[in-house]
Amino acid sequence: MNQSSISVLLVGAGGQLGQALKATAPPQVQIQAFNRQQLDISDRATVIDLITEAKPNWVINAAAYTAVDQAEKEPDLAFTINGDAPSYLAQAVDKVGGRLLHISTDFVFDGKASSPYQPDDMPNPLSVYGESKLAGEQQILHILGEQSLIVRTAWVYSVINRNFVSTMLRLMKTRDEVRVVVDQVGTPTATDTLAEALWQCIAQDVQGIYHFTDAGVASWYDLAVAVQQYGCQLNLLDRVVPVQPISTLEFPTLAKRPSYSVLDKSRTWKQLAITPCHWQAALYKMLQTLSLMDRP
């Protein structure tokens, strides 16, 4: 990092991205991390008091309501956490003159595009989750403008917590076959590569709306097949089960999902001068780490 010391206040520290950010924080960063139990980000007064007292250079919002289908049943809660709470963080950051890094999602788009979404493409979310995340973006931009950095990402997974990769490993150990949607396309993203990119954004004081995922394109079916292939190679799985491709219509969910949500990262890669990591390489590395953790 260019700066000698940067103070960062991280909310959502208990989630998979929050834990990755804590684990990869550069030595120049002085980090205060708060999980859901330690800080209720929907409590405006508490949020503003905490940030006003800490006066961090940056606040990172890695907290979110991410239960996509449950959000259809709990829209008020989803909008409170994903829409209102970011505005409280933005108000507090505006008060102390810092910067806010907010993590958003590919679900702000409707999936009708035929080429990767640019950061300035028009959002059109299909679900309550996507609508609530877009509301958070809009609130932040209204309050902070160029003092904010919004990074949209997608299909995030890690060695910890529940995610698609861990679910596939569990199902492949316990079921005779796995059925996975083949007509939803995006890009899997490892928390480690995402966290590294976010720290570089802070180092460069990047502002505006950016996209970041790993490189390449995949369907959920492609990702599941790769999980099984690498899982067997790394002895995380001791058998091969059929992975059956199915359509979205064959796997109905409460929330409607974008069929195509590939994000264009070229601006981000150029800004950060990084060589993108293909999602397959990032997945293998993560599963390799998991295999080492599983050894006695």
Beta strands, then each sheet from edge to edge (+ up, - down):
strand 1: 6-11
strand 2: 29-34
strand 3: 58-61
strand 4: 99-105
strand 5: 148-153
strand 6: 156-157
strand 7: 178-181
strand 8: 185-186
strand 9: 189-190
strand 10: 208-211
strand 11: 218-219
strand 12: 243-246
sheet 1: 2+ 1+ 3+ 4+ 5+ 10+
sheet 2: 6+ 9+
sheet 3: 7+ 12+
sheet 4: 8+ 11-
end
